[in-house]
Amino acid sequence: MNEAHLFAIGIALAALAGVRVYLTVFGVGLAGLMGWVALPDALAVTSSYWVLGTSGVLALVEFFADKIPGVDSGWDLLHTLLRIPVGAFLAAAALSPDGGLSMSGLAAGAGAAALTHSLKSGTRLLINASPEPASNWTASLGEDAVVLAGLALAFAHPWLSLALVLGLVLGVFVLVFWLARKLVASFRRASG
C-alpha cells in the first residue's frame, strides 16, 4: 500500500475509534491476527492476545453500557480521555512504515477521533432528552453497525471508507445542528 492508502486507513480508523474505541482496536487486531490484512509494524501490537482479549471484553461491556440512557453519556464522558489518544495512535501507527509515530499522524488522528467522539456524545445527549428508550437503542446499534462496516471498508476500500466516514460525520453534524436549533426554539417558545 502507498502512503495515500495508509493515510485513508489511518484517518478512518481514528474516526471509528471516536465512536467505538474497543471494537475498533479489537477489529484491527483480529484482522491482523487472522491475516486478513498486513498491519504496519506499529499496529501489530493490536494483534497480541492480551490486547485482543482486553479490547474484546471491553467492547462487550461497552455494547451493553451504551444501550442504557444516562449510562451511555457517563460512559462517553469517561471515554473522552481514551478515544482521542487511541484514535491518534491508530492513525499515526497506520502511517508509520518503520514503527515511529509522527506528530502529524498523531494530530490528524486526534482530530478525527475528537470530531467523531464529539458528534457521538452530542447526539447521544440530544437523544437522551427524548422520553422513549427506543431511540437510544437504535442509535447505539447503528453506531455498532457503522463501526463494523467501517472497519471492513477501511481495509478493503480505504478511499471509499474515508469518504463515507467524512460524509457521515458531515451528515450527523448537520442533523445535530438542526436538532439543536429546534430545541433552542422550543425552549424559547416555552419560556416566553
SVG drawing of the C-alpha trace seen along z (x, -y; Angstrom):
<svg xmlns="http://www.w3.org/2000/svg" viewBox="-44 -36 55 52">
<polyline fill="none" stroke="black" stroke-width="0.4" points="0.0,0.0 1.2,-3.5 1.1,-6.4 -2.2,-7.8 -3.9,-4.5 -2.4,-4.3 -3.5,-7.9 -7.1,-7.0 -7.0,-3.9 -5.4,-5.8 -8.0,-8.6 -10.9,-6.1 -9.6,-4.1 -9.2,-7.2 -12.7,-8.3 -14.1,-4.9 -12.2,-4.9 -14.0,-8.1 -17.3,-6.2 -16.3,-2.7 -12.8,-2.5 -12.7,1.0 -14.5,2.5 -12.1,0.7 -9.0,1.9 -10.4,5.4 -11.3,5.4 -7.9,4.1 -6.1,6.7 -8.4,9.5 -7.8,8.6 -4.1,8.7 -4.1,11.9 -6.3,13.7 -4.1,12.5 -6.9,10.5 -4.6,7.5 -0.9,6.9 -0.7,4.5 2.1,1.9 4.7,2.6 3.3,0.1 -0.2,1.5 1.0,5.1 0.6,4.7 -3.2,4.8 -3.0,8.4 -1.4,9.6 -3.6,11.9 -3.6,9.6 -4.8,6.6 -7.4,8.7 -8.7,10.2 -8.8,6.9 -10.4,5.0 -12.9,7.8 -14.1,7.9 -14.3,4.1 -16.1,4.0 -18.7,6.4 -19.1,4.2 -19.4,1.1 -22.0,2.8 -24.4,3.2 -23.4,-0.1 -24.1,-2.1 -27.7,-0.9 -28.8,-2.4 -29.9,-6.1 -27.7,-8.2 -25.1,-5.5 -24.1,-6.0 -23.5,-9.7 -21.4,-8.9 -19.5,-6.3 -18.9,-8.8 -17.6,-11.4 -15.2,-8.9 -14.0,-7.7 -13.2,-11.2 -9.8,-10.5 -9.3,-7.3 -10.9,-7.6 -8.9,-10.6 -5.5,-9.3 -6.3,-5.8 -7.5,-7.4 -4.3,-9.4 -2.3,-6.2 -4.2,-4.3 -3.8,-7.0 -0.1,-7.6 0.6,-3.8 -1.1,-3.2 1.0,-6.0 4.2,-4.6 6.0,-2.1 9.0,-1.9 7.2,-1.9 7.9,-5.5 4.8,-7.7 4.9,-11.1 3.4,-14.2 1.4,-15.0 -0.2,-11.5 -0.9,-11.8 -2.5,-15.3 -4.6,-14.1 -5.8,-11.0 -6.6,-13.0 -8.6,-15.5 -10.6,-12.8 -11.3,-10.9 -12.2,-14.1 -14.6,-15.1 -16.5,-11.8 -16.4,-11.5 -17.9,-15.0 -20.6,-14.3 -21.4,-10.9 -21.6,-12.4 -23.6,-15.4 -26.0,-13.3 -26.5,-10.9 -27.2,-13.8 -29.9,-15.0 -31.3,-11.5 -31.3,-11.1 -33.5,-14.2 -36.3,-12.3 -38.6,-10.3 -38.6,-7.0 -35.7,-4.5 -36.1,-3.0 -34.1,-5.9 -31.2,-5.2 -31.1,-1.5 -31.4,-2.4 -28.6,-4.9 -26.4,-2.5 -27.0,0.4 -26.4,-2.0 -23.1,-3.0 -22.1,0.7 -23.1,1.4 -21.2,-1.7 -18.0,-0.7 -18.1,2.9 -18.9,1.9 -16.3,-0.9 -13.6,1.5 -14.3,3.8 -14.3,0.9 -11.2,-0.7 -9.1,2.3 -10.9,3.3 -11.6,-0.1 -9.8,-2.8 -10.8,-5.7 -14.5,-4.7 -14.3,-4.2 -12.8,-7.7 -15.4,-9.3 -18.2,-7.6 -16.8,-8.4 -16.5,-12.1 -19.9,-12.1 -21.5,-10.5 -19.7,-13.0 -21.0,-15.9 -24.5,-14.4 -24.6,-13.9 -23.1,-17.4 -25.9,-18.9 -28.6,-16.9 -27.2,-17.8 -27.1,-21.4 -30.7,-21.3 -31.9,-19.5 -30.1,-21.9 -31.7,-24.8 -35.2,-23.2 -34.6,-22.6 -33.5,-26.2 -36.5,-27.4 -38.8,-25.2 -37.2,-26.4 -37.6,-30.0 -41.3,-29.5 -41.9,-27.6 -40.2,-30.3 -41.7,-33.3"/>
</svg>
